[in-house]
């Protein structure tokens, strides 16, 4: 071997060794028995356990009874190993879409089912295939949850989502169910849909691929703005659950004023008012 060739080989070996040192170490298999919920991270891929899930008890979620009962029944079926549908929870902001997913997960677990919750960030959808491979070969059952899902005109993330909803050749893993929340029924703005249809050569097919993505969810659950009575009922329920004592007329006057200053009335606004009220009354929510 010539000296020049030997030097080239030695240089390549040094480069390979350097690249190996720079690459992340292989991740250990997740300890699924150690937690009930996980968050998926990338670079490197890993499932991080959540010590305590931030959630509200199911019985405190008021005004969404039909969606609650439908999603609870679907989740129970899945936890028992029976057929169940992926679900899209869409509608008004602050009306409990993400809260109901976390609350139902807790409720099903109290019934004796070791159901796991895995949160996937929208920007990490491109890695969903790798995540499914991690979850596929385990004995556990998982609800894969993506909050605030939506797509813009040039967004290609929706193609990755099909791996969850359709599964390609392999199919969606039998032990994985997908729940997503969105403010948009079709996961993209209405004006964007109309604009693409009006400017496309074939309007009927212009946005069919993106719009039809929402059709792949077996369940569509709508969440609509609450009435003032439902808003007040939410706050009264929080007061009763956490032991906050307040006169009815005082509660009503302050709660109505609070929602007027926010320019909105929703479950989120009700909780924010209650948090302020509990603090003023000296009641801890911990």
Rosetta blueprint (number, residue, H / E / L):
1 X L
2 X L
3 X H
4 X H
5 X H
6 X H
7 X H
8 X H
9 X H
10 X H
11 X H
12 X H
13 X H
14 X H
15 X H
16 X H
17 X H
18 X H
19 X H
20 X H
21 X H
22 X H
23 X L
24 X L
25 X L
26 X L
27 X L
28 X L
29 X L
30 X L
31 X L
32 X H
33 X H
34 X H
35 X L
36 X L
37 X E
38 X E
39 X E
40 X E
41 X E
42 X L
43 X L
44 X L
45 X L
46 X E
47 X E
48 X E
49 X E
50 X L
51 X L
52 X L
53 X L
54 X L
55 X L
56 X L
57 X L
58 X H
59 X H
60 X H
61 X L
62 X L
63 X L
64 X L
65 X H
66 X H
67 X H
68 X H
69 X H
70 X H
71 X H
72 X H
73 X H
74 X H
75 X H
76 X H
77 X H
78 X H
79 X H
80 X L
81 X L
82 X L
83 X L
84 X L
85 X L
86 X L
87 X E
88 X E
89 X E
90 X E
91 X E
92 X L
93 X L
94 X L
95 X L
96 X L
97 X H
98 X H
99 X H
100 X H
101 X H
102 X H
103 X H
104 X H
105 X H
106 X H
107 X H
108 X H
109 X H
110 X H
111 X L
112 X L
113 X L
114 X L
115 X E
116 X E
117 X E
118 X E
119 X E
120 X L
121 X L
122 X H
123 X H
124 X H
125 X H
126 X H
127 X H
128 X H
129 X H
130 X H
131 X H
132 X H
133 X H
134 X H
135 X H
136 X H
137 X L
138 X L
139 X L
140 X L
141 X E
142 X E
143 X E
144 X E
145 X E
146 X E
147 X L
148 X L
149 X L
150 X L
151 X L
152 X L
153 X L
154 X L
155 X L
156 X L
157 X H
158 X H
159 X H
160 X H
161 X H
162 X H
163 X H
164 X H
165 X H
166 X L
167 X L
168 X L
169 X L
170 X L
171 X L
172 X L
173 X L
174 X L
175 X L
176 X E
177 X E
178 X E
179 X E
180 X E
181 X E
182 X E
183 X L
184 X L
185 X L
186 X L
187 X L
188 X L
189 X L
190 X H
191 X H
192 X H
193 X H
194 X H
195 X H
196 X H
197 X H
198 X H
199 X H
200 X L
201 X L
202 X L
203 X H
204 X H
205 X H
206 X H
207 X L
208 X H
209 X H
210 X H
211 X H
212 X L
213 X L
214 X H
215 X H
216 X H
217 X L
218 X L
219 X E
220 X E
221 X E
222 X E
223 X E
224 X L
225 X L
226 X L
227 X L
228 X H
229 X H
230 X H
231 X H
232 X H
233 X H
234 X H
235 X H
236 X H
237 X H
238 X H
239 X H
240 X H
241 X H
242 X H
243 X L
244 X L
245 X L
246 X L
247 X L
248 X H
249 X H
250 X H
251 X H
252 X H
253 X H
254 X H
255 X H
256 X H
257 X H
258 X H
259 X H
260 X H
261 X H
262 X H
263 X L
264 X L
265 X L
266 X L
267 X H
268 X H
269 X H
270 X H
271 X H
272 X H
273 X H
274 X H
275 X H
276 X H
277 X H
278 X H
279 X H
280 X H
281 X L
282 X L
283 X L
284 X L
285 X L
286 X L
